[in-house]
Amino acid sequence: MSKLQAEHGADDKASTKRGGLDGFFRISERGSSVGQEVRGGIVTFLTMAYILVLNPIILTGGADMNGDTLDFAMVAAGTALVAGLLTIAMGLVANFPMGMAAGLGLNAFVTYSIANQMTWADAMGLVVIEGVVILVLVLTGFREAVFNAVPVSLKVAISVGIGLFITLVGLVDAGFVNPGGGTPLELGVGGSLAGWPVLVFCFGLALVIALYSLRVRGAILLSIAVTTVVAIVVEKLADIPPAFGADGTPNPTAWNLNVPAFPDKLVAWPDFGLLGEFSLLGSWENVGVVTVFLLVFTLLLTDFFDTMGTMTAVGAEAGLNDETGVPPHTRRILVVDSVAAIAGGAASVSSNTSYIESTSGVAEGARTGLSAVVTGVLFLLATFLSPVVAIVPSEAAVPALVLVGFLMMQQVRDIDWDDLEIAIPAFLTIVLMPFAYSISAGIGAGFLAYVLIKLVRGKVREIHGLMWVIAVMFVVYFAINPITSWLT
């Protein structure tokens, strides 16, 4: 454990035996290689690349109080730019194999719960304010202290829950499971698998499982590449109908996001016209101080605990966490994450945050920040090469998430299931992440259950002071709608 513990000093002794990339990123020290880091960075990018399409779809899907909408191409360009710069920063500053991009859920909240009450510039200004508040909490040590106050077993439960969460994300994105007619979810369409895209996903899943079982180097990246080629061939032969018909009727057997076909052009010039289009004070005049506070609080709490769970899971999968479940250079990770929130708002692409898809790159061998740099460079290239990114369908990329979900699920053995004070909170944390489709909801339920059980068992002194603070914050988080209605 001495090697891992040494990682926690912000200014630890650097490696003197090796220079260059190896010395800077401590590649050999962490049992990796440049090849592993490059492959891991590419895989992380491929499993995250959907955000280049999905973030513009979400942010342009709503209008502000004046009926104005954002420009799709500008949002796409800004999404790639901010993701690239902040992911590179994560690699260089924190030396951690984690990608950054616009946060799903956060962008929907900004679009449908904030922007409709004010202008887009005002809404993005609130995102900037939220990022500044989180940065202050990091620099004062509060955010890190909260993370350290969480019991180790709950940190393990967070990783396991996220594993189930990303597995469900992969299955839904592939169309393998869908909302059912009489059930919340069902297999395929009407209880049966239907359509060529889901068959492509099944092929990709079988391929990545086979390659991983045979311990083929680059198994995940190779499976994505081969499955993409298969998808292009399938699309060429089957000419699959679009996701929505001329009358707007959805086609559940279509490709989920990207249609796999060679583009007419490989390069497109990016338009960064949305950069700097934010206002810090306009929202205060439109909706009032109380509403602004509640909106910022909701953004902050979601961002605060999503990142806690993500960095724990990535560090655990990479074998970088210490015996208390804490990743190396935690404060640096949290500083970059906080700056990412500010940058996302300033670029009008919503708050940027850490991505659990980074675990796919870790599964490919990534252990250092070099893989994050590779991922970030690919995001920057994507500002020009968006047509190339569109070649890879989600059905070819998300089988990696299912495999990573399995790898993260293996940590469940480290939870003491005989201790009810840990077992019940851990169970709620694990199941509510996929069932509620929210990492924060799972963390909140687990924390509240932990405090409740300790309280009713008369073990108040064993509850860390910050856990009380967290519990109160999550009570407000879960009751935010009635509280907002009551105050406004």
LINKA-V655525 format. One record per residue. N is the residue number from 1. PSI is psi in whole degrees, -180 to 180 (none if undefined). OMEGA is omega in whole degrees, -180 to 180 (none if undefined). Layout:
N | PSI | OMEGA
N | PSI | OMEGA
This chain:
1 | -13 | -175
2 | -35 | -179
3 | -43 | 180
4 | -41 | -179
5 | -35 | 179
6 | -26 | -179
7 | -23 | -171
8 | -16 | 176
9 | 130 | -176
10 | -29 | -179
11 | 45 | -179
12 | 165 | 176
13 | 123 | 179
14 | 164 | -179
15 | 129 | 180
16 | -11 | -177
17 | -24 | -177
18 | 144 | 178
19 | -167 | 177
20 | -147 | -179
21 | -42 | -177
22 | -46 | -179
23 | -42 | -177
24 | -45 | -177
25 | -4 | 179
26 | 45 | -174
27 | -53 | -179
28 | -37 | -179
29 | -32 | 180
30 | 11 | 175
31 | 30 | -178
32 | -174 | 177
33 | 164 | 179
34 | -40 | 179
35 | -44 | 178
36 | -42 | -178
37 | -41 | 180
38 | -46 | 178
39 | -44 | 180
40 | -40 | 179
41 | -40 | 179
42 | -43 | -180
43 | -44 | 178
44 | -43 | 178
45 | -45 | -177
46 | -35 | 179
47 | -17 | 177
48 | -16 | -170
49 | -21 | 180
50 | -25 | -178
51 | -24 | 178
52 | -23 | 177
53 | -43 | -172
54 | -40 | -180
55 | -47 | 175
56 | -38 | 180
57 | -45 | -178
58 | -48 | -176
59 | -28 | 178
60 | 1 | -179
61 | -5 | 179
62 | 167 | -179
63 | 157 | 178
64 | -172 | -175
65 | -21 | 179
66 | 1 | -178
67 | 8 | -179
68 | 146 | 177
69 | 157 | 178
70 | 156 | 179
71 | 128 | -175
72 | -50 | -176
73 | -38 | 179
74 | -41 | 178
75 | -42 | 180
76 | -44 | -180
77 | -44 | 179
78 | -37 | 178
79 | -47 | -180
80 | -40 | -178
81 | -51 | -178
82 | -42 | 178
83 | -42 | -179
84 | -49 | -177
85 | -43 | -176
86 | -30 | 176
87 | -38 | 174
88 | -42 | 178
89 | -40 | 178
90 | -40 | -180
91 | -43 | -175
92 | -40 | -175
93 | -45 | -174
94 | -11 | -178
95 | 49 | -176
96 | 137 | -174
97 | 64 | -175
98 | 133 | 179
99 | 154 | 180
100 | 143 | 176
101 | 176 | 180
102 | 131 | -175
103 | 125 | 174
104 | 143 | -174
105 | -53 | 176
106 | -43 | -179
107 | -35 | 177
108 | -39 | 178
109 | -42 | 178
110 | -43 | -176
111 | -49 | -169
112 | -12 | -179
113 | -16 | -179
114 | -54 | -174
115 | -29 | -179
116 | -9 | 178
117 | -6 | -175
118 | -170 | 176
119 | 164 | 178
120 | -39 | 179
121 | -39 | 178
122 | -43 | -179
123 | -44 | 180
124 | -27 | 175
125 | -37 | 176
126 | -36 | 177
127 | -41 | 177
128 | -44 | 179
129 | -44 | 179
130 | -42 | 179
131 | -38 | 179
132 | -42 | 179
133 | -46 | 179
134 | -40 | 179
135 | -42 | 178
136 | -42 | 179
137 | -34 | 178
138 | -49 | -176
139 | -28 | 177
140 | -5 | 178
141 | -2 | -175
142 | -45 | -177
143 | -41 | 179
144 | -37 | 179
145 | -40 | 177
146 | -45 | -180
147 | -43 | -179
148 | -22 | -179
149 | -14 | -178
150 | 130 | 178
151 | 147 | -177
152 | -44 | -177
153 | -33 | 177
154 | -33 | 175
155 | -39 | 176
156 | -43 | 179
157 | -36 | 178
158 | -45 | 179
159 | -44 | -180
160 | -44 | 179
161 | -41 | 178
162 | -34 | 176
163 | -45 | 176
164 | -38 | -179
165 | -50 | -177
166 | -26 | 174
167 | -45 | 178
168 | -39 | 177
169 | -47 | 180
170 | -44 | -179
171 | -39 | 179
172 | -45 | -180
173 | -29 | -180
174 | -9 | -176
175 | 11 | 179
176 | -36 | 170
177 | 147 | -177
178 | 164 | 172
179 | 132 | -177
180 | 168 | 178
181 | -52 | 179
182 | 4 | -179
183 | 155 | 179
184 | -40 | 179
185 | 155 | 176
186 | 164 | 178
187 | 125 | 175
188 | -130 | 180
189 | 118 | -179
190 | 23 | 178
191 | 3 | 180
192 | 149 | 176
193 | 135 | -177
194 | 138 | 175
195 | 150 | 180
196 | -39 | -179
197 | -42 | -180
198 | -28 | 175
199 | -38 | 176
200 | -43 | 177
201 | -45 | -180
202 | -40 | 177
203 | -46 | -180
204 | -39 | 179
205 | -44 | 178
206 | -39 | -178
207 | -46 | -177
208 | -35 | 177
209 | -43 | -180
210 | -47 | -179
211 | -42 | -180
212 | -40 | 179
213 | -32 | 178
214 | 1 | 179
215 | 41 | 177
216 | 129 | 179
217 | 134 | -179
218 | 27 | -174
219 | -45 | -177
220 | -49 | -180
221 | -43 | -180
222 | -41 | -180
223 | -39 | 178
224 | -44 | -179
225 | -47 | -179
226 | -42 | -179
227 | -34 | 176
228 | -43 | 177
229 | -44 | 178
230 | -42 | -180
231 | -40 | 179
232 | -43 | 179
233 | -44 | 180
234 | -45 | -180
235 | -38 | -180
236 | -41 | -177
237 | -40 | -173
238 | -21 | -179
239 | 64 | -174
240 | 134 | 180
241 | 156 | -179
242 | 168 | -177
243 | -27 | 179
244 | 135 | 179
245 | 179 | -179
246 | -30 | 180
247 | 9 | 178
248 | 2 | -180
249 | 127 | -179
250 | 146 | 177
251 | 101 | -175
252 | -10 | -179
253 | 14 | 179
254 | 173 | 173
255 | 142 | -174
256 | -51 | -179
257 | -80 | -178
258 | 138 | 173
259 | 119 | -175
260 | 97 | 178
261 | 145 | 179
262 | 130 | -176
263 | 161 | 177
264 | -32 | 177
265 | 154 | -177
266 | -20 | -175
267 | 137 | 175
268 | 133 | -177
269 | 127 | -176
270 | 151 | 177
271 | 111 | -178
272 | 36 | -175
273 | -18 | -178
274 | -9 | -178
275 | 129 | 178
276 | 2 | -178
277 | 72 | 177
278 | 156 | 180
279 | 127 | -176
280 | -27 | -171
281 | -12 | -176
282 | -37 | -177
283 | -31 | -179
284 | -36 | -180
285 | -34 | -174
286 | -42 | -172
287 | -9 | 178
288 | 163 | -174
289 | -43 | -176
290 | -48 | -180
291 | -41 | 178
292 | -44 | -180
293 | -46 | -178
294 | -39 | 179
295 | -45 | 179
296 | -39 | 179
297 | -43 | 180
298 | -45 | 177
299 | -46 | -175
300 | -46 | -175
301 | -41 | 178
302 | -47 | -179
303 | -41 | -176
304 | -50 | -173
305 | -25 | 174
306 | -45 | -179
307 | -38 | 177
308 | -47 | -180
309 | -41 | -176
310 | -48 | -177
311 | -31 | 176
312 | -45 | -178
313 | -43 | 180
314 | -45 | 179
315 | -38 | 179
316 | -43 | -179
317 | -33 | 180
318 | -7 | -178
319 | 28 | -177
320 | -20 | -178
321 | 150 | 177
322 | -171 | -175
323 | -16 | 177
324 | 6 | 178
325 | 20 | -177
326 | 127 | 178
327 | 162 | 178
328 | 147 | 176
329 | 48 | -177
330 | -45 | -177
331 | -39 | 178
332 | -42 | 178
333 | -45 | -177
334 | -33 | 176
335 | -47 | 179
336 | -42 | 179
337 | -40 | 179
338 | -43 | 177
339 | -33 | 179
340 | -37 | 177
341 | -44 | 179
342 | -46 | -178
343 | -39 | 180
344 | -43 | 178
345 | -42 | -179
346 | -26 | 179
347 | 3 | 179
348 | 35 | 178
349 | 16 | 179
350 | 166 | -176
351 | 131 | 175
352 | 145 | -176
353 | 176 | -179
354 | 152 | -174
355 | 126 | 180
356 | -20 | 176
357 | -14 | 177
358 | -24 | 179
359 | -23 | 177
360 | -38 | 176
361 | -37 | 176
362 | -40 | 178
363 | -24 | 178
364 | -5 | 176
365 | -5 | -178
366 | 135 | 179
367 | -8 | -174
368 | 177 | 180
369 | -13 | 179
370 | -38 | 179
371 | -36 | 177
372 | -38 | 177
373 | -43 | 178
374 | -46 | 178
375 | -45 | -180
376 | -42 | 178
377 | -40 | 179
378 | -36 | 175
379 | -41 | 178
380 | -42 | 176
381 | -32 | -179
382 | -21 | 176
383 | -27 | 177
384 | -28 | -173
385 | 35 | -179
386 | -33 | 177
387 | -33 | 180
388 | -40 | 179
389 | -35 | -177
390 | -9 | 180
391 | -37 | -174
392 | 113 | 177
393 | 156 | 179
394 | -29 | 179
395 | -24 | 179
396 | -24 | -176
397 | -36 | -172
398 | -15 | 172
399 | -29 | 177
400 | -35 | 180
401 | -37 | 179
402 | -44 | 178
403 | -43 | 180
404 | -36 | 176
405 | -41 | 177
406 | -45 | -178
407 | -40 | -180
408 | -30 | 180
409 | -26 | -178
410 | -21 | -180
411 | -11 | -177
412 | -22 | -180
413 | -18 | -177
414 | 1 | 178
415 | 134 | 179
416 | 96 | -176
417 | -6 | 177
418 | -13 | 180
419 | 105 | -176
420 | -29 | -179
421 | -22 | 177
422 | -40 | -172
423 | -46 | -178
424 | -49 | 175
425 | -40 | 179
426 | -43 | 179
427 | -47 | 180
428 | -40 | 177
429 | -46 | -176
430 | -47 | -172
431 | -31 | -175
432 | -22 | 177
433 | -53 | 177
434 | -37 | -176
435 | -37 | 178
436 | -3 | -179
437 | 43 | -177
438 | 122 | 177
439 | -43 | -178
440 | -39 | 180
441 | -41 | 178
442 | -45 | 179
443 | -44 | -178
444 | -45 | -180
445 | -41 | 179
446 | -43 | -180
447 | -44 | -180
448 | -41 | 179
449 | -39 | 179
450 | -48 | 180
451 | -43 | -179
452 | -48 | -177
453 | -42 | 177
454 | -39 | -178
455 | -50 | -177
456 | -21 | 177
457 | 5 | 177
458 | 26 | -179
459 | 46 | -177
460 | -37 | -177
461 | -19 | 180
462 | -6 | 180
463 | 119 | 178
464 | 140 | -178
465 | -39 | -179
466 | -26 | 176
467 | -32 | 174
468 | -44 | 179
469 | -45 | 180
470 | -43 | -179
471 | -44 | 179
472 | -42 | 179
473 | -40 | -179
474 | -30 | 173
475 | -44 | 177
476 | -41 | -179
477 | -48 | -179
478 | -26 | -178
479 | 23 | -172
480 | -36 | -178
481 | -52 | 177
482 | -34 | 178
483 | -43 | 178
484 | -44 | 180
485 | -39 | -179
486 | -41 | -177
487 | -26 | -176
488 | none | none
